[in-house]
Amino acid sequence: MLEVRKIEPEMTYNIRHVILRPHQTIEDCKYDTDYGDNAFHVGAFYQKKLISIASFCVEKHPDFPIEVQYRLRAMATLKEFRKLGAGRTVVNYAERLIGERGLNFLWCKGRTSVQEYYSKLGFEVHGEVFDYPPIGPHIIMCKKLDSIQ
Ligand SMILES: CC(C)(COP(=O)(O)OP(=O)(O)OC[C@H]1O[C@@H](n2cnc3c(N)ncnc32)[C@H](O)[C@@H]1OP(=O)(O)O)[C@@H](O)C(=O)NCCC(=O)NCCS
């Protein structure tokens, strides 16, 4: 059974480092958006161990006309816990929180290596693949959410 809940930004740094930025420093794993207004972080726990994370900040992508948008950042699940639904659980939990805030738009710069994962979660591709140094090819993906309010 997975437990999913909001977590503090500092709790994301280790998984960010191990999974997303192994060749960078832990300092590189701290984002300026982590403490932004209305930013939040979500974690999934298996037997009290944090296994999956994602972070959400208010950030407008200029291509989309929606006034207040959330951006998904630093989505990662530990290798040995993948394909068990943890990532989906984290994103679904965040989508509900965003919906409860009366907002309904989420986007991310997704790695092309996991584009299919985002598609399965209902995200759609926007635009062309671009390089995002030092990590590699990315593509913008976005999702219209159901507003709860
Ligand atoms: C992408 C990632 C977060 C997925 O996490 P996860 O916990 O394994 O995802 P889930 O188990 O919730 O998967 C949800 C669905 O997507 C599918 N899926 C998961 N990873 C996938 C992948 N790499 N490619 C295609 N489909 C994938 C699952 O099979 C599942 O499909 P289903 O609904 O048909 O069963 C994880 O693979 C990861 O951390 N990758 C490395 C870091 C990374 O690239 N992060 C994204 C940065 S933009």
The ligand as an ORCA input file, in Angstrom:
! r2SCAN-3c Opt
* xyz 0 1
  C       8.958      8.371    -15.204
  C       8.833      7.805    -13.816
  C       8.707      8.944    -12.805
  C       7.589      6.904    -13.757
  O       7.375      6.531    -12.422
  P       6.557      5.209    -12.018
  O       6.313      5.305    -10.551
  O       7.266      4.015    -12.512
  O       5.210      5.407    -12.849
  P       3.825      4.590    -12.695
  O       4.096      3.229    -12.169
  O       2.864      5.431    -11.924
  O       3.345      4.494    -14.208
  C       2.101      4.979    -14.695
  C       1.894      4.392    -16.075
  O       2.970      4.792    -16.946
  C       3.686      3.648    -17.404
  N       5.110      4.007    -17.423
  C       5.887      4.254    -16.356
  N       7.137      4.567    -16.774
  C       7.113      4.516    -18.114
  C       8.103      4.734    -19.117
  N       9.375      5.071    -18.793
  N       7.732      4.613    -20.413
  C       6.455      4.264    -20.744
  N       5.474      4.045    -19.826
  C       5.815      4.162    -18.537
  C       3.383      2.551    -16.422
  O       3.527      1.278    -16.985
  C       1.922      2.863    -16.086
  O       1.120      2.446    -17.164
  P      -0.312      1.726    -16.962
  O      -1.221      2.785    -16.425
  O      -0.677      1.263    -18.328
  O      -0.088      0.644    -15.965
  C      10.082      6.909    -13.465
  O      10.259      5.980    -14.494
  C      11.362      7.694    -13.287
  O      11.656      8.187    -12.199
  N      12.160      7.808    -14.372
  C      13.460      8.453    -14.313
  C      13.377      9.918    -14.008
  C      12.635     10.707    -15.070
  O      12.905     10.602    -16.247
  N      11.707     11.550    -14.584
  C      10.915     12.415    -15.434
  C      11.612     13.688    -15.646
  S      10.760     14.724    -16.812
*
